[in-house]
Amino acid sequence: MEQLTRGIKRLIGLAMVGAMLVMVILVFTNVVLRYGFGSGIAASEEIVRHLFVWVTFLGAILGVIEGTHIGVDSLINALPETGRKICS
């Protein structure tokens, strides 16, 4: 099971890196085309927007798998021991 989780994390990480690479290339190319030649790639902004949403969702998945999401534990700390166990 650990090997499967590592494989999934690696696959998600590679997908995020690939999406970020495509985003950087599209934005840079579009800036050069617009300022250098007066026209850009029409669909690049929408593609970058969708890729950004996917990178955000994939990052959230990695955060859940690794348990690294930011949490506020002031309510849990105010509970008695049994309440903390139930919340956990």
mmCIF file as gemmi writes it, N, C-alpha and C atoms, coordinates in Angstrom:
data_model
loop_
_atom_site.group_PDB
_atom_site.id
_atom_site.type_symbol
_atom_site.label_atom_id
_atom_site.label_alt_id
_atom_site.label_comp_id
_atom_site.label_asym_id
_atom_site.label_entity_id
_atom_site.label_seq_id
_atom_site.pdbx_PDB_ins_code
_atom_site.Cartn_x
_atom_site.Cartn_y
_atom_site.Cartn_z
_atom_site.occupancy
_atom_site.B_iso_or_equiv
_atom_site.pdbx_formal_charge
_atom_site.auth_seq_id
_atom_site.auth_asym_id
_atom_site.pdbx_PDB_model_num
ATOM 1 N N . MET Axp A 1 ? 0.826 -1.195 0 1 0 ? 1 A 1
ATOM 2 C CA . MET Axp A 1 ? 0 0 0 1 0 ? 1 A 1
ATOM 3 C C . MET Axp A 1 ? 0.873 1.263 0 1 0 ? 1 A 1
ATOM 4 N N . GLU Axp A 2 ? 1.968 1.201 0.74 1 0 ? 2 A 1
ATOM 5 C CA . GLU Axp A 2 ? 2.891 2.334 0.788 1 0 ? 2 A 1
ATOM 6 C C . GLU Axp A 2 ? 3.487 2.623 -0.586 1 0 ? 2 A 1
ATOM 7 N N . GLN Axp A 3 ? 3.785 1.565 -1.325 1 0 ? 3 A 1
ATOM 8 C CA . GLN Axp A 3 ? 4.36 1.735 -2.66 1 0 ? 3 A 1
ATOM 9 C C . GLN Axp A 3 ? 3.337 2.375 -3.605 1 0 ? 3 A 1
ATOM 10 N N . LEU Axp A 4 ? 2.077 1.995 -3.462 1 0 ? 4 A 1
ATOM 11 C CA . LEU Axp A 4 ? 1.014 2.581 -4.282 1 0 ? 4 A 1
ATOM 12 C C . LEU Axp A 4 ? 0.86 4.071 -3.962 1 0 ? 4 A 1
ATOM 13 N N . THR Axp A 5 ? 0.893 4.416 -2.681 1 0 ? 5 A 1
ATOM 14 C CA . THR Axp A 5 ? 0.778 5.817 -2.281 1 0 ? 5 A 1
ATOM 15 C C . THR Axp A 5 ? 1.952 6.638 -2.811 1 0 ? 5 A 1
ATOM 16 N N . ARG Axp A 6 ? 3.156 6.075 -2.722 1 0 ? 6 A 1
ATOM 17 C CA . ARG Axp A 6 ? 4.327 6.774 -3.266 1 0 ? 6 A 1
ATOM 18 C C . ARG Axp A 6 ? 4.193 6.983 -4.769 1 0 ? 6 A 1
ATOM 19 N N . GLY Axp A 7 ? 3.696 5.961 -5.472 1 0 ? 7 A 1
ATOM 20 C CA . GLY Axp A 7 ? 3.507 6.081 -6.918 1 0 ? 7 A 1
ATOM 21 C C . GLY Axp A 7 ? 2.483 7.139 -7.278 1 0 ? 7 A 1
ATOM 22 N N . ILE Axp A 8 ? 1.395 7.19 -6.52 1 0 ? 8 A 1
ATOM 23 C CA . ILE Axp A 8 ? 0.357 8.192 -6.774 1 0 ? 8 A 1
ATOM 24 C C . ILE Axp A 8 ? 0.893 9.593 -6.503 1 0 ? 8 A 1
ATOM 25 N N . LYS Axp A 9 ? 1.639 9.745 -5.389 1 0 ? 9 A 1
ATOM 26 C CA . LYS Axp A 9 ? 2.217 11.045 -5.079 1 0 ? 9 A 1
ATOM 27 C C . LYS Axp A 9 ? 3.19 11.485 -6.162 1 0 ? 9 A 1
ATOM 28 N N . ARG Axp A 10 ? 3.978 10.553 -6.659 1 0 ? 10 A 1
ATOM 29 C CA . ARG Axp A 10 ? 4.94 10.888 -7.719 1 0 ? 10 A 1
ATOM 30 C C . ARG Axp A 10 ? 4.211 11.271 -9.006 1 0 ? 10 A 1
ATOM 31 N N . LEU Axp A 11 ? 3.166 10.529 -9.347 1 0 ? 11 A 1
ATOM 32 C CA . LEU Axp A 11 ? 2.394 10.825 -10.552 1 0 ? 11 A 1
ATOM 33 C C . LEU Axp A 11 ? 1.723 12.195 -10.456 1 0 ? 11 A 1
ATOM 34 N N . ILE Axp A 12 ? 1.149 12.493 -9.303 1 0 ? 12 A 1
ATOM 35 C CA . ILE Axp A 12 ? 0.507 13.793 -9.112 1 0 ? 12 A 1
ATOM 36 C C . ILE Axp A 12 ? 1.547 14.91 -9.175 1 0 ? 12 A 1
ATOM 37 N N . GLY Axp A 13 ? 2.702 14.677 -8.553 1 0 ? 13 A 1
ATOM 38 C CA . GLY Axp A 13 ? 3.766 15.677 -8.593 1 0 ? 13 A 1
ATOM 39 C C . GLY Axp A 13 ? 4.249 15.942 -10.008 1 0 ? 13 A 1
ATOM 40 N N . LEU Axp A 14 ? 4.412 14.878 -10.786 1 0 ? 14 A 1
ATOM 41 C CA . LEU Axp A 14 ? 4.835 15.044 -12.175 1 0 ? 14 A 1
ATOM 42 C C . LEU Axp A 14 ? 3.777 15.773 -13.003 1 0 ? 14 A 1
ATOM 43 N N . ALA Axp A 15 ? 2.511 15.469 -12.741 1 0 ? 15 A 1
ATOM 44 C CA . ALA Axp A 15 ? 1.428 16.161 -13.45 1 0 ? 15 A 1
ATOM 45 C C . ALA Axp A 15 ? 1.434 17.652 -13.11 1 0 ? 15 A 1
ATOM 46 N N . MET Axp A 16 ? 1.697 17.971 -11.832 1 0 ? 16 A 1
ATOM 47 C CA . MET Axp A 16 ? 1.754 19.377 -11.439 1 0 ? 16 A 1
ATOM 48 C C . MET Axp A 16 ? 2.94 20.091 -12.082 1 0 ? 16 A 1
ATOM 49 N N . VAL Axp A 17 ? 4.083 19.438 -12.106 1 0 ? 17 A 1
ATOM 50 C CA . VAL Axp A 17 ? 5.258 20.036 -12.745 1 0 ? 17 A 1
ATOM 51 C C . VAL Axp A 17 ? 5.01 20.249 -14.234 1 0 ? 17 A 1
ATOM 52 N N . GLY Axp A 18 ? 4.418 19.262 -14.885 1 0 ? 18 A 1
ATOM 53 C CA . GLY Axp A 18 ? 4.114 19.394 -16.313 1 0 ? 18 A 1
ATOM 54 C C . GLY Axp A 18 ? 3.137 20.524 -16.584 1 0 ? 18 A 1
ATOM 55 N N . ALA Axp A 19 ? 2.1 20.628 -15.755 1 0 ? 19 A 1
ATOM 56 C CA . ALA Axp A 19 ? 1.118 21.694 -15.937 1 0 ? 19 A 1
ATOM 57 C C . ALA Axp A 19 ? 1.749 23.058 -15.715 1 0 ? 19 A 1
ATOM 58 N N . MET Axp A 20 ? 2.6 23.171 -14.697 1 0 ? 20 A 1
ATOM 59 C CA . MET Axp A 20 ? 3.271 24.452 -14.448 1 0 ? 20 A 1
ATOM 60 C C . MET Axp A 20 ? 4.203 24.817 -15.595 1 0 ? 20 A 1
ATOM 61 N N . LEU Axp A 21 ? 4.89 23.825 -16.142 1 0 ? 21 A 1
ATOM 62 C CA . LEU Axp A 21 ? 5.778 24.073 -17.271 1 0 ? 21 A 1
ATOM 63 C C . LEU Axp A 21 ? 4.991 24.578 -18.484 1 0 ? 21 A 1
ATOM 64 N N . VAL Axp A 22 ? 3.874 23.946 -18.767 1 0 ? 22 A 1
ATOM 65 C CA . VAL Axp A 22 ? 3.03 24.387 -19.882 1 0 ? 22 A 1
ATOM 66 C C . VAL Axp A 22 ? 2.51 25.79 -19.63 1 0 ? 22 A 1
ATOM 67 N N . MET Axp A 23 ? 2.13 26.078 -18.382 1 0 ? 23 A 1
ATOM 68 C CA . MET Axp A 23 ? 1.642 27.412 -18.044 1 0 ? 23 A 1
ATOM 69 C C . MET Axp A 23 ? 2.709 28.473 -18.288 1 0 ? 23 A 1
ATOM 70 N N . VAL Axp A 24 ? 3.922 28.223 -17.821 1 0 ? 24 A 1
ATOM 71 C CA . VAL Axp A 24 ? 5.005 29.193 -17.994 1 0 ? 24 A 1
ATOM 72 C C . VAL Axp A 24 ? 5.299 29.417 -19.47 1 0 ? 24 A 1
ATOM 73 N N . ILE Axp A 25 ? 5.361 28.335 -20.228 1 0 ? 25 A 1
ATOM 74 C CA . ILE Axp A 25 ? 5.65 28.452 -21.657 1 0 ? 25 A 1
ATOM 75 C C . ILE Axp A 25 ? 4.552 29.229 -22.375 1 0 ? 25 A 1
ATOM 76 N N . LEU Axp A 26 ? 3.285 28.917 -22.064 1 0 ? 26 A 1
ATOM 77 C CA . LEU Axp A 26 ? 2.178 29.617 -22.725 1 0 ? 26 A 1
ATOM 78 C C . LEU Axp A 26 ? 2.156 31.098 -22.382 1 0 ? 26 A 1
ATOM 79 N N . VAL Axp A 27 ? 2.333 31.428 -21.111 1 0 ? 27 A 1
ATOM 80 C CA . VAL Axp A 27 ? 2.285 32.838 -20.72 1 0 ? 27 A 1
ATOM 81 C C . VAL Axp A 27 ? 3.464 33.597 -21.328 1 0 ? 27 A 1
ATOM 82 N N . PHE Axp A 28 ? 4.656 33.03 -21.251 1 0 ? 28 A 1
ATOM 83 C CA . PHE Axp A 28 ? 5.826 33.704 -21.824 1 0 ? 28 A 1
ATOM 84 C C . PHE Axp A 28 ? 5.66 33.898 -23.332 1 0 ? 28 A 1
ATOM 85 N N . THR Axp A 29 ? 5.226 32.856 -24.021 1 0 ? 29 A 1
ATOM 86 C CA . THR Axp A 29 ? 5.026 32.951 -25.474 1 0 ? 29 A 1
ATOM 87 C C . THR Axp A 29 ? 3.974 33.992 -25.819 1 0 ? 29 A 1
ATOM 88 N N . ASN Axp A 30 ? 2.904 34.008 -25.041 1 0 ? 30 A 1
ATOM 89 C CA . ASN Axp A 30 ? 1.836 34.965 -25.31 1 0 ? 30 A 1
ATOM 90 C C . ASN Axp A 30 ? 2.309 36.401 -25.089 1 0 ? 30 A 1
ATOM 91 N N . VAL Axp A 31 ? 3.114 36.635 -24.056 1 0 ? 31 A 1
ATOM 92 C CA . VAL Axp A 31 ? 3.64 37.983 -23.81 1 0 ? 31 A 1
ATOM 93 C C . VAL Axp A 31 ? 4.544 38.405 -24.957 1 0 ? 31 A 1
ATOM 94 N N . VAL Axp A 32 ? 5.429 37.518 -25.383 1 0 ? 32 A 1
ATOM 95 C CA . VAL Axp A 32 ? 6.336 37.843 -26.484 1 0 ? 32 A 1
ATOM 96 C C . VAL Axp A 32 ? 5.548 38.124 -27.757 1 0 ? 32 A 1
ATOM 97 N N . LEU Axp A 33 ? 4.561 37.294 -28.06 1 0 ? 33 A 1
ATOM 98 C CA . LEU Axp A 33 ? 3.772 37.485 -29.274 1 0 ? 33 A 1
ATOM 99 C C . LEU Axp A 33 ? 2.966 38.78 -29.232 1 0 ? 33 A 1
ATOM 100 N N . ARG Axp A 34 ? 2.405 39.106 -28.072 1 0 ? 34 A 1
ATOM 101 C CA . ARG Axp A 34 ? 1.596 40.318 -27.993 1 0 ? 34 A 1
ATOM 102 C C . ARG Axp A 34 ? 2.429 41.583 -28.115 1 0 ? 34 A 1
ATOM 103 N N . TYR Axp A 35 ? 3.544 41.631 -27.385 1 0 ? 35 A 1
ATOM 104 C CA . TYR Axp A 35 ? 4.348 42.85 -27.418 1 0 ? 35 A 1
ATOM 105 C C . TYR Axp A 35 ? 5.282 42.901 -28.632 1 0 ? 35 A 1
ATOM 106 N N . GLY Axp A 36 ? 5.669 41.75 -29.124 1 0 ? 36 A 1
ATOM 107 C CA . GLY Axp A 36 ? 6.581 41.736 -30.257 1 0 ? 36 A 1
ATOM 108 C C . GLY Axp A 36 ? 5.892 41.791 -31.598 1 0 ? 36 A 1
ATOM 109 N N . PHE Axp A 37 ? 4.747 41.129 -31.7 1 0 ? 37 A 1
ATOM 110 C CA . PHE Axp A 37 ? 4.088 41.003 -33.002 1 0 ? 37 A 1
ATOM 111 C C . PHE Axp A 37 ? 2.663 41.544 -33.037 1 0 ? 37 A 1
ATOM 112 N N . GLY Axp A 38 ? 2.152 41.993 -31.916 1 0 ? 38 A 1
ATOM 113 C CA . GLY Axp A 38 ? 0.831 42.607 -31.899 1 0 ? 38 A 1
ATOM 114 C C . GLY Axp A 38 ? -0.335 41.651 -31.761 1 0 ? 38 A 1
ATOM 115 N N . SER Axp A 39 ? -0.091 40.36 -31.74 1 0 ? 39 A 1
ATOM 116 C CA . SER Axp A 39 ? -1.185 39.414 -31.529 1 0 ? 39 A 1
ATOM 117 C C . SER Axp A 39 ? -0.644 38.214 -30.768 1 0 ? 39 A 1
ATOM 118 N N . GLY Axp A 40 ? -1.526 37.594 -30.019 1 0 ? 40 A 1
ATOM 119 C CA . GLY Axp A 40 ? -1.118 36.448 -29.218 1 0 ? 40 A 1
ATOM 120 C C . GLY Axp A 40 ? -1.958 35.231 -29.508 1 0 ? 40 A 1
ATOM 121 N N . ILE Axp A 41 ? -1.748 34.197 -28.721 1 0 ? 41 A 1
ATOM 122 C CA . ILE Axp A 41 ? -2.52 32.963 -28.849 1 0 ? 41 A 1
ATOM 123 C C . ILE Axp A 41 ? -3.852 33.185 -28.139 1 0 ? 41 A 1
ATOM 124 N N . ALA Axp A 42 ? -4.936 33.021 -28.863 1 0 ? 42 A 1
ATOM 125 C CA . ALA Axp A 42 ? -6.253 33.364 -28.327 1 0 ? 42 A 1
ATOM 126 C C . ALA Axp A 42 ? -6.652 32.479 -27.145 1 0 ? 42 A 1
ATOM 127 N N . ALA Axp A 43 ? -6.336 31.216 -27.198 1 0 ? 43 A 1
ATOM 128 C CA . ALA Axp A 43 ? -6.81 30.286 -26.177 1 0 ? 43 A 1
ATOM 129 C C . ALA Axp A 43 ? -5.841 30.12 -25.012 1 0 ? 43 A 1
ATOM 130 N N . SER Axp A 44 ? -4.706 30.797 -25.048 1 0 ? 44 A 1
ATOM 131 C CA . SER Axp A 44 ? -3.696 30.536 -24.019 1 0 ? 44 A 1
ATOM 132 C C . SER Axp A 44 ? -4.153 30.963 -22.625 1 0 ? 44 A 1
ATOM 133 N N . GLU Axp A 45 ? -4.867 32.066 -22.507 1 0 ? 45 A 1
ATOM 134 C CA . GLU Axp A 45 ? -5.319 32.521 -21.192 1 0 ? 45 A 1
ATOM 135 C C . GLU Axp A 45 ? -6.283 31.519 -20.566 1 0 ? 45 A 1
ATOM 136 N N . GLU Axp A 46 ? -7.174 30.992 -21.375 1 0 ? 46 A 1
ATOM 137 C CA . GLU Axp A 46 ? -8.134 30.018 -20.842 1 0 ? 46 A 1
ATOM 138 C C . GLU Axp A 46 ? -7.447 28.704 -20.487 1 0 ? 46 A 1
ATOM 139 N N . ILE Axp A 47 ? -6.51 28.275 -21.298 1 0 ? 47 A 1
ATOM 140 C CA . ILE Axp A 47 ? -5.769 27.049 -20.998 1 0 ? 47 A 1
ATOM 141 C C . ILE Axp A 47 ? -4.988 27.213 -19.703 1 0 ? 47 A 1
ATOM 142 N N . VAL Axp A 48 ? -4.33 28.359 -19.539 1 0 ? 48 A 1
ATOM 143 C CA . VAL Axp A 48 ? -3.558 28.616 -18.317 1 0 ? 48 A 1
ATOM 144 C C . VAL Axp A 48 ? -4.486 28.654 -17.106 1 0 ? 48 A 1
ATOM 145 N N . ARG Axp A 49 ? -5.643 29.25 -17.255 1 0 ? 49 A 1
ATOM 146 C CA . ARG Axp A 49 ? -6.605 29.315 -16.15 1 0 ? 49 A 1
ATOM 147 C C . ARG Axp A 49 ? -7.038 27.921 -15.727 1 0 ? 49 A 1
ATOM 148 N N . HIS Axp A 50 ? -7.35 27.069 -16.685 1 0 ? 50 A 1
ATOM 149 C CA . HIS Axp A 50 ? -7.765 25.698 -16.365 1 0 ? 50 A 1
ATOM 150 C C . HIS Axp A 50 ? -6.621 24.904 -15.745 1 0 ? 50 A 1
ATOM 151 N N . LEU Axp A 51 ? -5.425 25.078 -16.268 1 0 ? 51 A 1
ATOM 152 C CA . LEU Axp A 51 ? -4.271 24.379 -15.697 1 0 ? 51 A 1
ATOM 153 C C . LEU Axp A 51 ? -4.005 24.841 -14.267 1 0 ? 51 A 1
ATOM 154 N N . PHE Axp A 52 ? -4.205 26.125 -13.985 1 0 ? 52 A 1
ATOM 155 C CA . PHE Axp A 52 ? -4.012 26.634 -12.636 1 0 ? 52 A 1
ATOM 156 C C . PHE Axp A 52 ? -5.005 25.993 -11.667 1 0 ? 52 A 1
ATOM 157 N N . VAL Axp A 53 ? -6.244 25.843 -12.107 1 0 ? 53 A 1
ATOM 158 C CA . VAL Axp A 53 ? -7.248 25.18 -11.265 1 0 ? 53 A 1
ATOM 159 C C . VAL Axp A 53 ? -6.842 23.737 -11.006 1 0 ? 53 A 1
ATOM 160 N N . TRP Axp A 54 ? -6.375 23.041 -12.03 1 0 ? 54 A 1
ATOM 161 C CA . TRP Axp A 54 ? -5.949 21.654 -11.854 1 0 ? 54 A 1
ATOM 162 C C . TRP Axp A 54 ? -4.744 21.536 -10.934 1 0 ? 54 A 1
ATOM 163 N N . VAL Axp A 55 ? -3.789 22.46 -11.056 1 0 ? 55 A 1
ATOM 164 C CA . VAL Axp A 55 ? -2.624 22.432 -10.163 1 0 ? 55 A 1
ATOM 165 C C . VAL Axp A 55 ? -3.073 22.651 -8.72 1 0 ? 55 A 1
ATOM 166 N N . THR Axp A 56 ? -4.042 23.534 -8.519 1 0 ? 56 A 1
ATOM 167 C CA . THR Axp A 56 ? -4.56 23.769 -7.175 1 0 ? 56 A 1
ATOM 168 C C . THR Axp A 56 ? -5.224 22.521 -6.613 1 0 ? 56 A 1
ATOM 169 N N . PHE Axp A 57 ? -6.05 21.87 -7.411 1 0 ? 57 A 1
ATOM 170 C CA . PHE Axp A 57 ? -6.726 20.656 -6.943 1 0 ? 57 A 1
ATOM 171 C C . PHE Axp A 57 ? -5.734 19.524 -6.681 1 0 ? 57 A 1
ATOM 172 N N . LEU Axp A 58 ? -4.765 19.366 -7.569 1 0 ? 58 A 1
ATOM 173 C CA . LEU Axp A 58 ? -3.77 18.315 -7.368 1 0 ? 58 A 1
ATOM 174 C C . LEU Axp A 58 ? -2.916 18.596 -6.138 1 0 ? 58 A 1
ATOM 175 N N . GLY Axp A 59 ? -2.611 19.853 -5.897 1 0 ? 59 A 1
ATOM 176 C CA . GLY Axp A 59 ? -1.879 20.218 -4.687 1 0 ? 59 A 1
ATOM 177 C C . GLY Axp A 59 ? -2.685 19.927 -3.435 1 0 ? 59 A 1
ATOM 178 N N . ALA Axp A 60 ? -3.989 20.141 -3.5 1 0 ? 60 A 1
ATOM 179 C CA . ALA Axp A 60 ? -4.851 19.811 -2.359 1 0 ? 60 A 1
ATOM 180 C C . ALA Axp A 60 ? -4.849 18.31 -2.099 1 0 ? 60 A 1
ATOM 181 N N . ILE Axp A 61 ? -4.856 17.524 -3.163 1 0 ? 61 A 1
ATOM 182 C CA . ILE Axp A 61 ? -4.795 16.067 -3.008 1 0 ? 61 A 1
ATOM 183 C C . ILE Axp A 61 ? -3.487 15.668 -2.338 1 0 ? 61 A 1
ATOM 184 N N . LEU Axp A 62 ? -2.379 16.246 -2.773 1 0 ? 62 A 1
ATOM 185 C CA . LEU Axp A 62 ? -1.095 15.948 -2.129 1 0 ? 62 A 1
ATOM 186 C C . LEU Axp A 62 ? -1.088 16.378 -0.672 1 0 ? 62 A 1
ATOM 187 N N . GLY Axp A 63 ? -1.711 17.493 -0.377 1 0 ? 63 A 1
ATOM 188 C CA . GLY Axp A 63 ? -1.793 17.947 1.01 1 0 ? 63 A 1
ATOM 189 C C . GLY Axp A 63 ? -2.57 16.983 1.886 1 0 ? 63 A 1
ATOM 190 N N . VAL Axp A 64 ? -3.634 16.409 1.344 1 0 ? 64 A 1
ATOM 191 C CA . VAL Axp A 64 ? -4.415 15.425 2.1 1 0 ? 64 A 1
ATOM 192 C C . VAL Axp A 64 ? -3.612 14.142 2.305 1 0 ? 64 A 1
ATOM 193 N N . ILE Axp A 65 ? -2.94 13.683 1.253 1 0 ? 65 A 1
ATOM 194 C CA . ILE Axp A 65 ? -2.16 12.451 1.353 1 0 ? 65 A 1
ATOM 195 C C . ILE Axp A 65 ? -1.038 12.602 2.371 1 0 ? 65 A 1
ATOM 196 N N . GLU Axp A 66 ? -0.348 13.746 2.349 1 0 ? 66 A 1
ATOM 197 C CA . GLU Axp A 66 ? 0.79 13.952 3.236 1 0 ? 66 A 1
ATOM 198 C C . GLU Axp A 66 ? 0.391 14.516 4.591 1 0 ? 66 A 1
ATOM 199 N N . GLY Axp A 67 ? -0.86 14.947 4.736 1 0 ? 67 A 1
ATOM 200 C CA . GLY Axp A 67 ? -1.323 15.506 6.006 1 0 ? 67 A 1
ATOM 201 C C . GLY Axp A 67 ? -0.703 16.86 6.319 1 0 ? 67 A 1
ATOM 202 N N . THR Axp A 68 ? -0.502 17.692 5.301 1 0 ? 68 A 1
ATOM 203 C CA . THR Axp A 68 ? 0.167 18.97 5.49 1 0 ? 68 A 1
ATOM 204 C C . THR Axp A 68 ? -0.745 20.178 5.334 1 0 ? 68 A 1
ATOM 205 N N . HIS Axp A 69 ? -2.056 19.97 5.332 1 0 ? 69 A 1
ATOM 206 C CA . HIS Axp A 69 ? -2.963 21.105 5.243 1 0 ? 69 A 1
ATOM 207 C C . HIS Axp A 69 ? -2.9 21.919 6.529 1 0 ? 69 A 1
ATOM 208 N N . ILE Axp A 70 ? -3.096 23.204 6.394 1 0 ? 70 A 1
ATOM 209 C CA . ILE Axp A 70 ? -3.12 24.086 7.563 1 0 ? 70 A 1
ATOM 210 C C . ILE Axp A 70 ? -4.429 23.834 8.307 1 0 ? 70 A 1
ATOM 211 N N . GLY Axp A 71 ? -4.34 23.697 9.599 1 0 ? 71 A 1
ATOM 212 C CA . GLY Axp A 71 ? -5.537 23.467 10.399 1 0 ? 71 A 1
ATOM 213 C C . GLY Axp A 71 ? -5.578 24.401 11.603 1 0 ? 71 A 1
ATOM 214 N N . VAL Axp A 72 ? -6.772 24.719 12.037 1 0 ? 72 A 1
ATOM 215 C CA . VAL Axp A 72 ? -6.96 25.518 13.236 1 0 ? 72 A 1
ATOM 216 C C . VAL Axp A 72 ? -7.421 24.56 14.327 1 0 ? 72 A 1
ATOM 217 N N . ASP Axp A 73 ? -6.624 24.43 15.362 1 0 ? 73 A 1
ATOM 218 C CA . ASP Axp A 73 ? -6.932 23.433 16.383 1 0 ? 73 A 1
ATOM 219 C C . ASP Axp A 73 ? -7.382 24.05 17.699 1 0 ? 73 A 1
ATOM 220 N N . SER Axp A 74 ? -7.788 25.32 17.68 1 0 ? 74 A 1
ATOM 221 C CA . SER Axp A 74 ? -8.206 25.953 18.931 1 0 ? 74 A 1
ATOM 222 C C . SER Axp A 74 ? -9.484 25.324 19.479 1 0 ? 74 A 1
ATOM 223 N N . LEU Axp A 75 ? -10.407 24.935 18.608 1 0 ? 75 A 1
ATOM 224 C CA . LEU Axp A 75 ? -11.627 24.269 19.065 1 0 ? 75 A 1
ATOM 225 C C . LEU Axp A 75 ? -11.305 22.888 19.616 1 0 ? 75 A 1
ATOM 226 N N . ILE Axp A 76 ? -10.456 22.164 18.935 1 0 ? 76 A 1
ATOM 227 C CA . ILE Axp A 76 ? -10.095 20.817 19.386 1 0 ? 76 A 1
ATOM 228 C C . ILE Axp A 76 ? -9.348 20.877 20.712 1 0 ? 76 A 1
ATOM 229 N N . ASN Axp A 77 ? -8.495 21.875 20.892 1 0 ? 77 A 1
ATOM 230 C CA . ASN Axp A 77 ? -7.776 22.018 22.16 1 0 ? 77 A 1
ATOM 231 C C . ASN Axp A 77 ? -8.706 22.375 23.31 1 0 ? 77 A 1
ATOM 232 N N . ALA Axp A 78 ? -9.83 23.02 23.032 1 0 ? 78 A 1
ATOM 233 C CA . ALA Axp A 78 ? -10.778 23.389 24.078 1 0 ? 78 A 1
ATOM 234 C C . ALA Axp A 78 ? -11.654 22.217 24.505 1 0 ? 78 A 1
ATOM 235 N N . LEU Axp A 79 ? -11.692 21.145 23.731 1 0 ? 79 A 1
ATOM 236 C CA . LEU Axp A 79 ? -12.523 19.984 24.05 1 0 ? 79 A 1
ATOM 237 C C . LEU Axp A 79 ? -11.857 19.106 25.104 1 0 ? 79 A 1
ATOM 238 N N . PRO Axp A 80 ? -12.665 18.331 25.824 1 0 ? 80 A 1
ATOM 239 C CA . PRO Axp A 80 ? -12.071 17.341 26.728 1 0 ? 80 A 1
ATOM 240 C C . PRO Axp A 80 ? -11.418 16.21 25.92 1 0 ? 80 A 1
ATOM 241 N N . GLU Axp A 81 ? -10.714 15.334 26.583 1 0 ? 81 A 1
ATOM 242 C CA . GLU Axp A 81 ? -9.948 14.274 25.912 1 0 ? 81 A 1
ATOM 243 C C . GLU Axp A 81 ? -10.826 13.4 25.021 1 0 ? 81 A 1
ATOM 244 N N . THR Axp A 82 ? -12.021 13.042 25.478 1 0 ? 82 A 1
ATOM 245 C CA . THR Axp A 82 ? -12.904 12.196 24.652 1 0 ? 82 A 1
ATOM 246 C C . THR Axp A 82 ? -13.353 12.937 23.386 1 0 ? 82 A 1
ATOM 247 N N . GLY Axp A 83 ? -13.611 14.244 23.511 1 0 ? 83 A 1
ATOM 248 C CA . GLY Axp A 83 ? -13.996 15.042 22.357 1 0 ? 83 A 1
ATOM 249 C C . GLY Axp A 83 ? -12.867 15.144 21.342 1 0 ? 83 A 1
ATOM 250 N N . ARG Axp A 84 ? -11.609 15.249 21.826 1 0 ? 84 A 1
ATOM 251 C CA . ARG Axp A 84 ? -10.463 15.275 20.924 1 0 ? 84 A 1
ATOM 252 C C . ARG Axp A 84 ? -10.322 13.977 20.171 1 0 ? 84 A 1
ATOM 253 N N . LYS Axp A 85 ? -10.528 12.861 20.849 1 0 ? 85 A 1
ATOM 254 C CA . LYS Axp A 85 ? -10.427 11.556 20.194 1 0 ? 85 A 1
ATOM 255 C C . LYS Axp A 85 ? -11.508 11.387 19.128 1 0 ? 85 A 1
ATOM 256 N N . ILE Axp A 86 ? -12.703 11.864 19.421 1 0 ? 86 A 1
ATOM 257 C CA . ILE Axp A 86 ? -13.802 11.757 18.449 1 0 ? 86 A 1
ATOM 258 C C . ILE Axp A 86 ? -13.495 12.604 17.221 1 0 ? 86 A 1
ATOM 259 N N . CYS Axp A 87 ? -12.978 13.823 17.417 1 0 ? 87 A 1
ATOM 260 C CA . CYS Axp A 87 ? -12.655 14.696 16.283 1 0 ? 87 A 1
ATOM 261 C C . CYS Axp A 87 ? -11.493 14.148 15.445 1 0 ? 87 A 1
ATOM 262 N N . SER Axp A 88 ? -10.572 13.49 16.123 1 0 ? 88 A 1
ATOM 263 C CA . SER Axp A 88 ? -9.402 12.96 15.391 1 0 ? 88 A 1
ATOM 264 C C . SER Axp A 88 ? -9.809 11.775 14.573 1 0 ? 88 A 1
